[in-house]
Amino acid sequence: MTAKYFVDTNILLYAVDEGAGARHEAARVILDEIPPARQKVISTQVLQEFYTAAIRKLSFAPTRARELTMLWANLEVVRIDLEDVMGAIDCSILNRISFWDALIVTAAGKANCETLWTEDLNHGQIIQGVRIENPFLKSSSSGPSMVRESSAKRRPRRGKRDELYRV
């Protein structure tokens, strides 16, 4: 079985935010190189959050935000339903995390992801069988991070896909 990785909204936002410095480059590495796209998973919640944050926080034109939202929709997308909402409520209560973070964890579990890439939860924590990884940490005692310091210093590649990330 191929490992699956859930990508939280902040990773997608950093990937298109050229002003995010090293986080921009690290997010690009995650989305472009580690691992192939068929193994990355998002949810309808991530798509919604991305669109609204791209408009409000990054000041993208709604048409550009929509175009990028459609780009991310090419990944595997978990649809949130009533059962997921109820499961997220329980997850939120049991793990003392926000409902929205619990809904992300629940979606990652629903898709059988082994890892959730986010900076919003505790690195190394395991919730509902999903390991939380903050890919922006340098090295940690629990093992190497997904993005090493050297990858953030690399020169960005230029090519056709690069245009998708341009504002």
N, C-alpha and C positions, 0 to 999 in steps of 0.2 A: 504494500500500500504506500502511496506517495504521501509525504508529509504536507499538511496544509497549514497556512499561516493567515491569521485574520489581521487585516490592516485597519487601524483606527483612523478617524477623520484627520487628526493632527498630522499624520504622515502625508496624506494627500495634500493638505494645505501647504505644508513646508515644501513639497515637491514643486508647487507652482509659484511659491513666494520667493522671488529672486533676492529679496532683501533679508532673507532668513539666514544668510551666511552659511556656516558649516552645517546647520540643520537642513538647509536646502539641498546641499550636495549629498548629505547622508540619506535623505529621503529619496533622492533620485537613484542612488545606489540600490536601496531596498526595492524600489519599484521596477528598476530596469535590469538588475543583475541577480538578485537573491530572492528566491529561486525563480524558475520560469513562471510566467503569468498564470498558467492554469492552476498553480498551487496557491495563489493569493485569493483571499476571500474578503468581501465587504458585505454590508447589509443595506437595506433600504434606509435605515436610520443614518448610516454613514453618508449615503448620497444626499439625503436631506440636509444634514449638518454641513456637508461640504458646500452645497449650493448657497445656503444662507450666510455662512462665514465668508465665502469668496466675495459675496456682494458687500456685506457689512464690514468685515475686518480688512479685507484686501482691496476693497473698492473696485472690484471687477465690474464691468458692464454685465447686466443680466444675460445678454446673449453669449458672452464669453464664458460666464459661469455655467450656463446651460451646456455649452459645447464641451467643457471639461468634465461636467457631470456625466455626460454621455460617454466620454472616454473611459471613466472609471466603471461605468456600467458594463464594460466588456469583460471585467473580472467576474468571478463567480459571485452572485449576489444572493444573500439570504433574505427572504421576504419575512417581515415581522408579522406575526398573527397574534390572536388573543392568548393562545397558550404561551407564547413567548413573553407577552406582557405580564401575565400572571407569574411565570417562572422568574422573570426579572424582579418582580416585587419581592418574592421569597428570597432570591439571591441578595437583593439589597438589604433586606432585614437581617439575614443570617451573616453576611459578610461586612455589614456596616459600611457599605459604599453607596454612592448615589444611584438612584434608579437608572439614570441614563448610562452610567458605567456598567451597571448590572445588565442592562439590555444588550450592551455590546458583548459582554461575557457570555450571555445566554445565546446570542446569535453565533458566536464563535463555537460554542459547544454544539449547537444544532448542526453546524457544518462539519463537525468532527475535526476541528482545528486543534493542533497540539500547542500552538503558540499564538498569543495575541500581542502584536506590536503596538505599543502605546506608551505615552509618557504620563498618562493620567492615573495609573495605578502603581502599586509597589512592585518594583523589579524583582523577579524571582518568585513572587507569590504564585501559588496555584489555587485557582478558584474554579470549581466545578470541572476539574480535570484539565483546565486550560492554563498553561504556564504564561505568566505575564513577563514580557521583555521590553525594556526601554532601550530602543536601538540607538539612542543618542548618548548613552553612557559610554565612557571610554572602556576600560577594562574593569572587571569586577572579580571579587574573590570566588564567585559562583561560576566563573568561566568567562570565555571571551564574549564580548558583545557582538551583535550582528554587524555593526559598523565600527570599524577601527578608526583611530585618529588619522591615520594616513589617508584613508579614503575621503575624508572631508577636505583634505588639502589638495586632492587631485584637480587637474584642470578638467572642466566639464567637456564631455564629448559633444561634438556638433554633428548634426545629421537631421534626417527627416523627422524622427521622433522628437528631437529637441524642440521643434516648432510647437509641439503640443503643449509644452510647459511655458511657453512665452506668453506674457501678458498682452 
